[in-house]
Amino acid sequence: MGAECIGAGALGKFFTNIVNKKIDNIHSGSKDLPWEAPRESLDASCVAARHSQGLSEGSINMPMISAIRARDISIPLDSATSFSSRVVNRRHYGIVEVEASDGFKGIGFCYVGSAGGSLFSEAVTSLLSPLLLGQDPYRVEGLWSDMYQEALLQGRTGTVMRAISALDTALWDHNARAVGLPLYKLLGAVQCDSVAAYASGGYYLPGKTPELLADEIEGYVREGFGAVKIKVGKLDLKSEEARIAAVRERIGPDPLLMLDANNAWADLPTALPFVRMYERYDPHFIEEPFSPDDIENHQRLSAQTPVLVATGEIEAGRWRFKELLQSGAAAILQPDAAVCGGVSEFRRIAATAASFGITLCPHWFHDLHAHLVAATPNARFVEYFPDDQVLNFRRLVSRQLEVREGRIQLPQGPGLGFDFNDAAVQRYALAPWRG
């Protein structure tokens, strides 16, 4: 049977008939195996399949990318929210739609920052889209390399890499939708029903006392989450201890308690007293204690505390993660597929980490990372945001994930399993679609 025989519908029916015939033969005791069908029958089915798709003999009807659109989004937070080193009032996102000649569309997205959202659509439409239009959407790896090479001078990280990430994700989403599979199954699933998640919260808000923080985190535990995360590093040592002590006392010793410092400290002497204090409350990990560029201090801290050091949420490219791994700077990697280079680069990073025996707990965007955790053997948790107060991207999502007893129920629909909410996109868009 020639390689040009690609009529999935008719050919699928042919093989279904073979299977049904084999079952009938087994039931009747026949020893005639239908797999010995003559070559002429197979060729006839190939011809029928091609004709059903309007193809001539020997032709291959491969789809082409026919349209790419990008849009800049800005969503204000209901309340100004503080991290250890900054205050956020709004979030800017970039979204894309990639359409192909087969009639299927894929979507992608990223977080741009608290300002500068228009940089995203400029990168997509002026720099990257010309490389993709007219190309085969299944040539994902090649298209990723083309985009990365084209963007070397404009920036291998930051908004340009996030634009690559969004487009790469949209290609994978298109391809999964086109074959009728959830993304995690197209990638090769490890889990097909649900994945573990931790509840991410514990932000600094005006008037939020340690007792109110403990109320919040206890609520997540009552909902069934066996792992929770809070923000740390903004206050003085005494105030920080009051927060973590209240939480640990309220939730008890069993739930995993994760700490996110968001680049709180400039050097090891400043960080170490806080980490020593946190040790008394058995944290699972301390996330981003230093600037992402300060790999050496991550390594030094790792050597001086039993608390696992986690980082990587704003890193881009497999080479930077390789540096983290080789230096021993992180026991847990937190790549964000919407930041690091998309689904394609996330998979490379995960494979590299696996060779070092390192676990992944990806950052943010649970709607995307549920698929990647489900398809990555060395990934453990999805970071889940129970409401839309911080991850207000949730307002753009047409279908929310279901969570039961601390586990995200994997979507069974094709692709990512959701679309953009058109009314919300229109409401929060900075400008019309471009492209």
N, C-alpha and C positions, 0 to 999 in steps of 0.2 A: 504494500500500500504506500503510495508516494507521500512525501512530506507535504505536498500541496493540498492534501485532503483535509480541510479544516472546517467542514460544515458541522458544527457542534450539535445542532438540533437534530438533523436527520441521522447523523452518525450515532448520536446518543440513543436514538430510538432503535437503531440496528442492533447495538450491543445489548440494549434492554431486552430485545426479543431473543437474543442468544441466551442471556441469563435465564429468562423465563422458560425457554425450551430445555435448558439443562436441568432445571428444577423438575419440569414435567418428566424428563427422561429418568431422573433419579427415582421419582415416585413410581414410575411404571416399570422400573427395573431394566430399562434399556441401557445398553453399553455404548450406544452411539454418542460420541461426544460432540456437541455442537461447535466446539472450538475448532473442529476440522472443517469449518466452512470453506468452500472453494474460493480461491483468489478472485474469481469472477464476481462472486457475490459482494465481496468487500469493495472491489472497484466500482461496482454498480451503485453501492451505497454512497461512495465518495462522490460520484458524478451527481447523484440525486441531491446530496448535501450542498454541493457547489451551486447547482441550479436553483435550489431553494433560496440561496442568498444572492441570486442574480450574477453569478460568477461564470466566466468562460473557462474552458478546459485549461488547467495549468495556472490560472490566476490566483492571487492571494489578496484578499480584501482586508488589508491592515488599516486600522483607524489612524487618523492623524489629529494632532492638537489643532483645533480650529479657532479657539477664542480663549483669551485670558483677561480677566478683569480683576482689578484691585481697588480696595476702598479703605480709607483711614477712619478709624472710630475713636471717639473720646467719650468715656462714661464717667461721670462724677461719682465719687463715693458719697453715701448718705451722711457719713460723719468722717471728719479728718482722722486718719489712722496713723499711729506712730510705730516705727520700728526703732531699733537701737540708735540709728544714726540719721534718720530722716523722717519726714512727715509726708504722707501721700494724700492728696485731695481728689485726684482723678487718675484714671488709667487710659492710656492710648493703646489701641490694638490695630493690627493690620489683618485684613482678611482677603482671600483670593478665591476665585472660581476658575477652574480649568475645564473647558469643554472640548470634546473630541467628536470626530465625524461619525462615531458609532452611536451618538445620541446620549451618551452618559456624561455626567459632570462630577468632578471632584472638588472638594473644598479644603482650604488650608488656612492657617491663622498663626498669629504670634502676638506676644506682648511687646510693644515698642518701648514703653517707659511712661513716665508721668508727664511727658511733653514730647514734641517733635514727631507726632504721628505721621505727618505728610512725607517724611523721609522714606517711609515704607513704600507707598504707592509709586514714588519716583524711582526707587530701586527696581521694583517689579516691572514697570512699564517701559522705562528708558534703557535699563541695563540688561534685564534677564529675559523678559518675554520674547524679544526677537530671536533668542536662541532656541526657544521651545516651539514656536508656532510652525506648523507643518511637519513636526516630528512625531514619531511613534511614541505614544504615552507609555508603552511597556518597556521602552529603553531607559528605564529609570536611572540605573547606575551611570550610563553614558551621559545622560542629561545632567545629572548631578556634577559630574566632572567638568562638563562644558560650562556650567554656571560658576563653579568654583574658580576655574581658570580665568574666566572673563572678569571676575570680581577681584582678582588679586590686588590690583592697584587701588580699588575703591574701599577695600577693607575686608579682611578674612574673618572678622568678628562683627559684633554690633548689629546695626539695623540691616546691613547688606546680607550678612549670614542669616539673619532672621527671615529675610525675604526669601532666600534660598530654602530655608526650612519650611516655610509656608507652601511654597510651590512644590517641593518634594513631597510633602504630606498630601497635597491635593492630587498629585499623580498617583500615589498609592491608594488614595480614597477612590479615585476614578477606576483604577484597575480592579479593586475589590468589588465595587458596585457592578462593573461590567460582567464579572463572572458570578455575581450573586452570592458572594461570601462576606461575612464580617471580616474586617481587616486582620484581626488576630488569627483567623483561620488561613487567610491567604499567606500570612507571614510564616505559618507553621506553629500551631498552638501548643503550648505546654498545658494550659488549663482551658477548658471550654465552657465552664459554668459560671465561675465567680473568681475574684481575686481579692487578696487581703488589702485592706486600706487602713490608714491611720487618719484620725480627725485632726485637722490643722486649724489652730486658732490661737487664743491667748494673746491677742494683740494689746498694745497699750492704747487705752482710750481715756479721755478726761473723766475723772470720777470713778474709774474702775479700780476698786480696792482689791487687796489679795483675796478677800472673802468672795467678792463678785467673780474674780477670776476662777476661784475654786468651784463656784457654782457652775460656771460655764463648762469647765473640763469634766466635772462630775456628770453633767448632763450627757456628754458624749459617751462616757463609760456606761451610763445607764442605757443608752441606745444600742450598746453592744460592741463598741469599739474597744479592742484590747490594747490599742496604742494611740497615744495622743501627743500633740506638740504645742509648746507655748513659746512665745518670744522672750528673749532675755538680753541683757547687756546695756539697757538704756539708763538704769538707775544706779545709785551707789550700792556698795556691797550689802549693807544692812537691809535696804529696801528690796534688793534682788532676792535675798534670802527669805524675806517675809513672803514673797510671791511663791517661790518654789516650795517652801515649807507648807504653805496653806494647801497647795495643790496635792502634794504627796500625801499629806495627812488625810485629805478628803477622799482620794481615790484608792488609797491603800497601796500595799507593796507590789501587787501583781501586774497592773497595767504598765506597759512600756511608756516611759515619759521621755520625750525627745525635746531638745532645746535648740532654738534657732537664734543665733546672735547677730545675723545680718551684718557681718564685717564690723563688729562693735569695737575691737581693740586694735591698737596700732603696733603693739609689741608684746613679746612674751611676758616680761615682768608685770605689765598691766593686766594681762589676761589670766595669769596663773592663779592669783588669789581668788578670782571669781570661780574658776574651774575647780579649784580645791574645795571651795565651799559647796559647789553643785554636787561634787562627788558624794557628799553625805546623804544625798537624796536619790542616789542610784539612777542617774539618767542613762538612757540607752545610747544617745549620741549628742554631741555638741556640733551644731551646724554653722559653717562659715564664721569661725571666730575672728578671722583676719580678712584683709583685702584679698580678692581672688588672685591677685598677682603676687602675693607674698607667700609663695609655696614653702619657703624655708621655715617660716614660723609655724605653719601648719605641721610640718614634719617635726619640729622641735617640741611642739605641744603634744603631738602623738606619742613622743618618746617619754613624756613626763607625767602622763595621766592614764589611768585605766579606762577613762571615758573614750568611746570611739569618736574619732573626728570624721565628720562628713562635709563634703563640699562638691562643687562642680555645677551649680545651677545656672551660672551665667558664663560658663566656659563654652567655647566653640571649637569644633574640630577634634579629631581623634588624637592628634599629636599633643595637644595640651593635656588631655586626660592621660596619655601615656607618661608624660612628665610627672603627673601626680602619682601615678602608680609606681613608677621606677624610684621615686624619691621616698616612698612610704608616707606621703603626706596625708593620705586619707584611707580609712578602713571601709568607708561607704562612699560610693560615688552617686551624685544626684544630677545626672544629665537631664536636660529639658529638651525634648525633641523639637520644640518650637523655637529653640535658641541655638542648639549645638550643630544644626545642619539637617534637621528633618528626620524622618523615619529611617532613611538610608544610613545616615551618619550615626544615629543612635544605635543601630544594630552593630555597626563596626566597633563603636565604643564598648558596647556590652560584651562583644566577643573578646576584645582585648582585655577587659576587666576579668572575664572568666578565666583567662590564662594565668592571671595573678591570684585567682581565688578570691576575688573581691565582689561584694554584693552591690546591686543597684537599688536605689529607692528614688525614682525620678521625681523631679520637681514640678509642681503645679499642673494645670490643665488635665484634671482627672478624666475628662471625656476622651482625650487622646491617649493618655498613658495607661488607662485600663487595658487597652489593646496591646500595648507594648509589654507591659508586665505579664500579660497572659501568654505572650509569645517569646518570653526571654527566660531561660532556665535560671539565671543567676539574679533575677529581679525579685524582690521580696514584697514591697509595699507600694501602693498607689497613695499619693498625698491627696486627701479628699477634703474639700471645703464644704461644710454642711449648709452654708447659706451664700447669698450673693453680695454680702457686704464688703468683702475684700476681693475675692475672685468674681468681680461683677461681669466678667465675660459670660457667666451663666445666663445673663439676660439675653444674649444673642443666640442661645442654643434652643432649638425647637423641641428637643426631647431630653429630659433629665434622666440621669442614670438612677437606677434603683439600688438601694443599699439595705442589706439585711444582716443583722448581727455582725457589723463591722466588715462585711464583705460586699464589694461591688458586684452586682449581677451583670454579667457580660451581655451586651446587646446581641440580639440574634439576627438583626437586619443586615443588609449589605453595607460594606464600607465602614465608615466611622459610626454609622447608626443614627446620625442626626443631620439636620440641615441648619442653615442660618434662619433665624426668625426675621422675616422681611420687614415687619413693622418696627422691630427694635433696631435693626440695622439703619432703617431710614431715620429713626428718631435720633440716634447717636452719631450719625455719620458727620464727618467734618466737611465732606464734599461729595459730589456724585461719583459713581463708579468711573474708574479710568481704565481704558483699554478696549 
